[in-house]
Amino acid sequence: MTKVNVTFIDAATGQPFGQTDLDVTQLPETFALATTLELGGKQWTVERAEPTARADFARTGTLTLTLREVQYVDPKPLLFSLPSIETALPATSDSAGPDAFRIHEDDWRQRELVHASFAALIDEEIAAIREVHEERGDSAGFKRIHVRELIPAPLAGAELTVDDITRAMPGATRKPFAIGGALVAGGFAFVGPSHTVYGTARGELVTAICFAAEPPPRLGPGLLYVDWCRCVMTPR
């Protein structure tokens, strides 16, 4: 059985920390793929192997592995930057072009209009978010995050159209809407000098409408403006 003398180098210090002889069959055929080893009860990832292929270190009888110890983080001290997010993202299609208005996925439906018929459900969601705020105390972030799922169709019954937004924002430029690098199916954005509005529509009927900051003037009757993370609900 072919033996290979393996030297282990700690990537953090650049210094060798062990050496052993192994049967060549105990080693992978290649280190070109991501590889993790267990040594001394610890997990190590292989950052570099010299040589890389089994055929080569079987021939030379030597192998040098530069390893980095896998560090595990205790999840308990981790804090969230937001107290709440919406449970589902809109469907996406193609990659977004450079002209698209983009948001991070956590910003979806954080400031939005909701039909007044959902007022009781809004109160229920806001009460849950307030509890997250109260648990925060003096910490820099939030200890947990409330996932909103009670109002999947916030504008059901509103009959708000894309034309209504166009009339309310005559000086705005309409752009495609993207979450991250993905174009939102049925998405739209209106970017104006004072307000930015974005959301989704089915045909001309708006299914969700959100705001980068404060909303523009009244867009339609029977709507409530909700800033979820600030726990604010006001009639529009």
JOQUIBEL-V157744 format. One record per helix or strand of 2 or more residues. SS is the DSSP state (H for helix, E for strand). FROM is the first residue (numbers start at 1). TO is the last residue. If there is no record, write none. Layout:
# JOQUIBEL-V157744
{{SS | FROM | TO} {SS | FROM | TO}}
This chain:
# JOQUIBEL-V157744
{{E | 3 | 10} {E | 16 | 23} {H | 24 | 26} {E | 36 | 39} {E | 42 | 50} {H | 54 | 60} {E | 62 | 69} {H | 75 | 77} {E | 84 | 86} {E | 92 | 95} {E | 101 | 103} {H | 105 | 107} {E | 111 | 115} {H | 116 | 136} {E | 146 | 148} {H | 162 | 168} {E | 173 | 175} {E | 177 | 179} {E | 182 | 184} {E | 187 | 191} {E | 196 | 202} {E | 205 | 211} {E | 223 | 227} {E | 232 | 235}}
